[in-house]
Amino acid sequence: MKITTNNNEKSEVDLNEVDPMENSYCSHRVKSKDKEVHLETSESLISRDGGKVSTSTLDCMTLLSYHEAPSYLQFNPYILSGYRGYLSTKMCFESMFWMTNETINIWSHVFGWMLFLGLTLYDLLLLNIHASFTDKFIVGMLLACFQVCMVMSSLYHIFSCRSEHTFNYFLSFDLLGIALSMLGIYMTGVYYAYWCNKTWQTFYLTTVCAFFVIAMILQLPWLQVDDNVKMLIFVMWAAYGVVPTAHWTVMMGGLENPIVSLLLPRVVMMYLIIGLAFF
């Protein structure tokens, strides 16, 4: 496979021997196997030839079009540009400050984590609320789940270009973060909605946790569960939240109850946001 450098020199490098998980390099415009490839990097492009290592230093900030991006990143044909090529760990962190098609994804989650961290400190440490330990635990768990979700999603978007293995690795953590945030939402909602009915409270908390455990078990790589099945479980879990919501609405007397008329539209809006996220 040929590599073109800034000096227009060409050298033979077997990219199959270059492991992006072990070596520090950036590659761009990788079109297809056994075709000419243009690589640009600000670190070392490493090839092995009888134990010897040759390097070539180039500019790494060139972004790629959809057709030039690594194949595993070509999952949205409507995003036409702004793709990063293969980057090392250090360059992945540096790319946070580039203008790429992941910039908004990265920083919206970073700022989201900061927001929920601030809310956690304010609600649990600064406010002098005389609440039970269980109440504080439920609120703290919700905010902690949101923070984990933001951190996991940030890492996924930051390191998605490191390699396909890393992409799949952090995608699993991203799904874990989403699952934890949904778990926190359901548990707090059920806990307070069924405050006066411990039987239904216990039932719905148990079923919500059961869905979470099943969704996490299906993520185990050695089970080799189809991705569509995994997504179906998440969708079913999200849809299941309608059941305790509808049950609570009926128990409270419907929209004639001022509490229901106040909270139900907000719950519906939450589901619309979750549906948009899945879409």
C-alpha positions in Angstrom: 0.0 0.0 0.0 1.4 3.4 -1.0 1.6 6.4 1.3 2.0 10.0 0.0 3.9 12.4 2.3 4.3 16.2 2.2 7.5 15.7 0.2 5.6 13.7 -2.4 7.7 10.7 -1.6 6.1 7.3 -1.7 7.0 4.4 0.5 5.5 0.9 1.0 3.8 0.4 4.3 1.7 -2.6 5.3 -1.1 -0.9 7.3 -2.3 -4.4 8.3 0.7 -4.5 10.6 0.0 -1.1 12.2 -2.2 -1.4 15.2 -4.0 1.9 16.1 -4.5 0.6 19.6 -0.7 0.2 20.2 0.9 2.8 18.0 0.6 6.6 17.9 -0.5 7.7 14.4 -3.2 9.4 12.4 -4.4 8.3 9.0 -6.7 10.1 6.6 -8.3 9.5 3.3 -8.2 5.8 3.5 -10.3 4.9 0.5 -10.1 1.1 0.2 -7.8 -1.8 0.6 -4.9 -2.1 -1.9 -5.4 1.4 -3.2 -3.3 4.5 -2.9 -3.8 6.2 0.5 -3.0 9.7 1.7 -2.0 9.8 5.3 -1.6 13.0 7.3 -0.3 13.1 10.9 1.4 15.2 13.4 2.7 12.2 15.2 4.6 9.1 14.1 3.4 6.9 11.3 4.9 3.6 12.3 5.7 0.7 10.0 7.7 -2.4 10.8 10.4 -3.7 8.5 12.7 -6.3 10.0 12.3 -4.7 13.4 13.1 -1.2 12.1 10.7 1.6 12.6 10.3 4.4 10.0 8.4 7.6 10.8 6.9 10.5 8.8 5.6 13.7 10.4 2.7 15.5 8.7 -0.2 17.8 9.5 -3.0 15.9 11.3 -5.8 18.4 11.4 -7.1 17.8 7.9 -10.7 16.6 8.1 -12.3 14.1 5.8 -15.5 13.9 3.7 -18.0 11.1 4.2 -16.5 8.9 1.5 -12.9 9.5 2.8 -13.8 8.6 6.4 -13.1 5.1 7.9 -15.9 2.8 6.8 -17.2 2.1 10.4 -17.8 5.9 10.8 -20.0 6.0 7.6 -23.3 5.3 9.3 -25.0 8.6 8.6 -24.9 9.6 4.9 -26.4 13.0 5.6 -23.3 14.1 7.4 -21.1 14.9 4.4 -17.9 16.3 6.0 -16.0 17.1 9.2 -14.9 13.5 9.8 -11.6 12.7 11.7 -9.3 10.0 10.5 -7.6 7.5 12.7 -6.1 9.4 15.7 -3.9 8.4 18.6 -5.2 8.9 22.2 -3.4 12.2 22.5 -4.8 13.5 19.2 -8.3 12.4 20.1 -8.1 14.7 23.1 -6.7 17.5 21.0 -9.5 17.1 18.4 -11.9 18.2 21.1 -10.8 21.7 20.2 -11.1 21.3 16.4 -14.3 22.1 14.4 -15.4 18.7 13.4 -18.8 16.9 13.1 -18.3 15.7 16.6 -17.6 19.1 18.3 -21.2 19.8 19.3 -21.7 16.2 20.5 -18.5 16.3 22.6 -19.0 19.7 24.2 -22.8 19.4 24.8 -22.1 16.3 26.9 -19.1 17.9 28.7 -21.2 21.0 29.6 -24.1 18.7 30.5 -21.8 16.8 33.0 -20.8 20.2 34.5 -24.4 21.2 34.9 -25.5 18.0 36.6 -22.4 18.1 38.8 -23.3 21.6 39.9 -26.9 20.5 40.6 -25.6 17.6 42.7 -23.4 19.8 44.8 -26.2 22.3 45.2 -29.0 19.9 46.0 -27.2 17.6 48.3 -24.6 19.8 50.0 -25.7 23.4 49.9 -29.4 23.2 50.4 -30.4 22.5 54.0 -33.3 20.2 53.3 -34.7 18.1 56.1 -35.4 15.0 54.0 -34.9 11.3 54.8 -31.9 9.5 53.7 -33.9 7.5 51.2 -35.2 10.7 49.5 -31.7 12.1 49.3 -30.4 8.8 48.0 -33.0 8.7 45.2 -32.2 12.3 44.1 -28.5 11.7 44.4 -28.8 8.5 42.3 -30.7 10.3 39.6 -28.1 13.1 39.3 -25.2 10.5 39.5 -26.8 8.5 36.6 -27.1 11.7 34.5 -23.4 12.5 35.2 -22.3 9.0 34.2 -24.3 9.3 31.0 -22.7 12.6 30.1 -19.2 11.3 30.8 -19.7 8.0 28.8 -21.2 9.8 25.8 -18.3 12.4 25.9 -15.7 9.6 25.8 -17.6 7.8 23.0 -17.6 10.9 20.8 -14.0 11.8 21.6 -12.5 8.4 20.9 -14.8 7.2 18.1 -12.0 7.8 15.6 -9.2 6.0 17.4 -10.1 2.6 15.8 -13.1 0.4 15.1 -12.3 -1.6 18.2 -12.3 1.5 20.4 -15.4 2.8 18.7 -17.4 -0.4 19.6 -15.8 -0.4 23.1 -17.0 3.1 23.9 -20.3 2.6 22.2 -21.1 -0.1 24.7 -20.3 2.4 27.5 -22.4 5.1 25.8 -25.4 2.7 25.8 -24.6 1.9 29.5 -24.8 5.6 30.3 -28.1 5.9 28.5 -29.5 2.9 30.3 -28.4 4.3 33.7 -30.0 7.7 33.0 -33.3 5.9 32.0 -33.0 3.8 35.2 -32.6 7.0 37.3 -35.6 8.6 35.6 -37.9 5.6 36.1 -36.9 4.9 39.7 -37.3 8.5 40.9 -40.6 8.8 39.0 -42.0 5.6 40.4 -40.7 6.3 43.9 -42.5 9.6 44.2 -45.6 8.8 42.1 -46.4 5.7 44.2 -45.3 7.2 47.5 -48.7 6.3 49.1 -49.0 2.9 47.5 -46.0 0.8 48.5 -47.3 -2.4 46.7 -47.3 -0.8 43.3 -44.2 1.1 44.1 -42.3 -2.1 44.8 -43.8 -3.8 41.7 -42.8 -1.1 39.3 -39.3 -0.6 40.8 -38.7 -4.3 40.5 -39.8 -4.5 36.9 -37.8 -1.4 35.9 -34.7 -2.9 37.5 -35.3 -6.2 35.7 -35.5 -4.5 32.3 -32.2 -2.8 33.2 -30.4 -6.0 34.1 -31.7 -7.7 30.9 -30.5 -4.8 28.7 -27.1 -4.9 30.3 -26.7 -8.7 30.0 -27.5 -8.5 26.3 -24.5 -6.1 25.9 -22.0 -8.8 27.0 -19.8 -9.3 23.9 -19.5 -13.1 24.2 -23.3 -13.5 23.9 -23.0 -12.0 20.4 -26.5 -10.6 20.5 -27.7 -8.9 17.3 -27.6 -5.1 17.5 -31.2 -4.8 16.4 -32.2 -7.0 19.4 -30.3 -4.8 21.8 -32.0 -1.7 20.4 -35.4 -3.4 20.6 -34.9 -4.1 24.3 -34.0 -0.4 24.9 -37.1 0.7 22.9 -39.3 -1.7 24.9 -37.8 -0.4 28.1 -38.5 3.2 27.1 -42.1 2.2 26.1 -42.7 0.4 29.3 -42.5 3.7 31.2 -45.9 4.5 29.7 -47.5 1.8 31.8 -46.8 3.2 35.3 -47.5 6.7 34.0 -50.9 5.8 32.7 -51.7 3.8 35.8 -50.7 6.7 38.0 -52.9 9.1 35.9 -55.9 6.9 36.4 -55.3 6.4 40.1 -55.1 10.1 40.6 -58.4 10.8 38.9 -57.2 11.9 35.5 -56.5 15.4 34.2 -59.0 16.9 36.6 -56.5 16.4 39.3 -54.3 19.6 39.4 -51.2 17.5 40.2 -51.8 15.4 37.1 -52.5 18.4 34.9 -49.2 19.9 36.1 -46.9 16.9 35.8 -48.3 14.8 33.0 -47.4 17.3 30.2 -43.8 17.3 31.5 -43.7 13.5 31.5 -44.9 13.5 27.9 -42.3 16.0 26.9 -39.6 13.8 28.6 -40.7 10.9 26.4 -40.6 13.0 23.3 -37.0 14.0 24.1 -36.1 10.3 24.8 -37.7 9.3 21.5 -35.8 12.0 19.6 -32.6 10.8 21.2 -33.2 7.2 20.0 -34.2 8.5 16.5 
